[in-house]
């Protein structure tokens, strides 16, 4: 699934800009806006997050989202990844941006 996500990191040489997901393919990124368009395996995206992405599709890396990514969906995505990768505590903090 193509998702525009927030970039994290980039504050030091040892902390490169990246999307906070376990698995994705980078399509394009824009360090100035701290956003990236990535292809995420469907199995890593819970249905509620997928519905939000479909309803808020962005054609570029500059245009702001019409509505902010809800904290409840961010929590749902973290918990989904923690279960999928068998982690006791969520390690990744992906965010639709």
N, C-alpha and C positions, 0 to 999 in steps of 0.2 A: 504494500500500500504506500502510495506517495504521500508524505507528510512533511509539512514545513515545521521544523523544530527549532528550539533555541539552542545556540551554541554555548558551551561552557568551556572554562579554561582560558588559556592564552595569556595568563598574567605573568608567566615566567617561561624561560626556554624549555624547562622540563615538564611543562603543563600545556601541551598543544591545544588549540581550539578543536573541539569535537562535539558530537551529539551524545548526550548521556543515555545511551542505549547499548545493550550487549551485542546486538547484531543489526547492521544497516549498511546500505551502500550509499555513498555520498553522490548526489546528482549535481548540486551546486551549493556554494556557500558565499556569504557576504559578511566578512568580519565587521564592517562598519555598522550593520544593523544587528549583528550577532544572531543571524538566522541561517538555516540551511534547509535545502530541499533534499530529503533522503527517501530511499526506498526501504521500508521496514517489512520483514516477513509478516504476513497476515496473522500467523499464529502468535506473534508477539504483541498484537494490538487487540485489547478487549473490545467487545462490541459497542460499548457506550462511547469509547474514544473514537472508534471508527465512524460512528454515527455523527459525532461532533465534526470530525474532519470532512466528511462528505457534505455536511451542511455549511461548512466554512472554508471551502476550497479557495486557495490563494494562487493566482497565476504567476506571482513574482515574489522576490525576497524583500521588497520594500513596502508594499501596501500593508497597513496594519490590519489585524483581524477585526472583523465587524463586531465580535463580542469576545471578551477575554476568555482564556482557557480556564474553566472552573477548577477550583482547588479539589473538589470532590472527584473530578475526572483524573486529575494528576495523581491523587491518592489511589484511585482504582487501577491506574496503569502501573504504578509502583508495586502494588500488591499482586497484580497479575504476573508481572515479571518475577517477583520473589517466589511465587508458587511455581511458575514455569521452570525456573532455573534452580528450584529447591534451595532457596536461601531462607534462613530464619528471619533475617531482617532485610528489607529492601535495600539494595545497593545502588540501583539506578534511579535517577530522578528526571525522566523525560518530560518535556514540556512542549506542547503545540504553541508556536509563536506566530 
